[in-house]
């Protein structure tokens, strides 16, 4: 089945913050018992989780930062950048 594709654009900071969020929740999900897996993100339907996994995979294939030795610092800088843009501080 051929899928229609949608392209989205994110700032570098948004992409890195979103990647870290999805990676962290994917790790949490792997450690939870089977029946509790969907409660962490308040997923209403499994399709939402599958779509988030798709975004996570696309970011993982695109970003180079997750492989950097200073990844934690890069994530903090990206978080700060996003907060400043949205909160103004």
C-alpha positions as CSV (number, residue, x, y, z in Angstrom):
1,X,0.0,0.0,0.0
2,X,1.4,3.4,-1.0
3,X,1.2,6.0,1.7
4,X,0.6,9.7,1.2
5,X,3.4,11.6,3.0
6,X,3.2,14.8,5.0
7,X,6.3,16.9,5.6
8,X,6.8,19.0,8.7
9,X,9.4,21.5,9.6
10,X,10.9,21.8,13.0
11,X,13.7,24.1,14.3
12,X,16.9,22.2,15.2
13,X,16.1,22.8,18.9
14,X,12.5,21.6,18.6
15,X,13.7,18.4,16.8
16,X,16.3,17.6,19.4
17,X,13.9,18.3,22.4
18,X,11.2,16.1,20.7
19,X,13.8,13.4,20.0
20,X,14.9,13.3,23.6
21,X,11.3,13.2,24.9
22,X,10.4,10.3,22.6
23,X,13.6,8.4,23.3
24,X,13.1,8.7,27.0
25,X,9.5,7.6,26.8
26,X,10.4,4.7,24.5
27,X,13.0,3.6,27.1
28,X,10.4,3.9,29.9
29,X,7.9,1.9,27.9
30,X,10.3,-0.9,27.4
31,X,10.8,-1.3,31.2
32,X,7.1,-1.3,32.1
33,X,4.9,-4.4,32.4
34,X,2.8,-5.0,29.3
35,X,-0.4,-3.8,30.8
36,X,1.0,-0.5,31.9
37,X,2.7,0.6,28.7
38,X,0.2,3.1,27.5
39,X,-0.3,5.0,30.7
40,X,2.9,7.1,30.6
41,X,1.9,9.3,27.7
42,X,-1.9,9.0,28.2
43,X,-2.2,7.4,24.8
44,X,-5.9,7.1,23.8
45,X,-5.3,4.6,21.0
46,X,-2.3,2.5,19.9
47,X,-2.2,4.3,16.6
48,X,-1.1,7.4,18.4
49,X,1.9,5.5,19.9
50,X,2.8,4.0,16.5
51,X,2.7,7.5,15.0
52,X,5.0,8.8,17.7
53,X,7.4,5.9,17.1
54,X,7.4,6.9,13.4
55,X,8.4,10.5,14.3
56,X,11.0,9.2,16.7
57,X,12.5,7.0,14.0
58,X,12.5,9.8,11.5
59,X,14.3,12.1,13.9
60,X,16.8,9.4,14.8
61,X,17.7,9.0,11.1
62,X,18.0,12.8,10.7
63,X,19.8,14.1,13.8
64,X,23.5,13.8,14.4
65,X,23.3,15.1,18.0
66,X,22.3,11.9,19.7
67,X,25.7,10.5,18.7
68,X,27.7,13.4,20.1
69,X,29.8,13.1,23.2
70,X,28.2,16.3,24.5
71,X,24.6,15.1,23.8
72,X,23.3,16.0,27.3
73,X,24.6,19.6,27.0
74,X,23.1,19.9,23.5
75,X,19.7,18.8,24.8
76,X,19.8,21.3,27.6
77,X,20.8,24.1,25.1
78,X,18.0,23.0,22.8
79,X,15.5,23.0,25.7
80,X,16.6,26.4,26.8
81,X,16.2,27.7,23.2
82,X,12.7,26.3,22.9
83,X,11.7,27.7,26.4
84,X,13.0,31.2,25.5
85,X,11.1,31.2,22.2
86,X,7.8,30.2,23.9
87,X,8.1,31.6,27.4
88,X,10.2,34.6,26.6
89,X,12.7,33.8,29.3
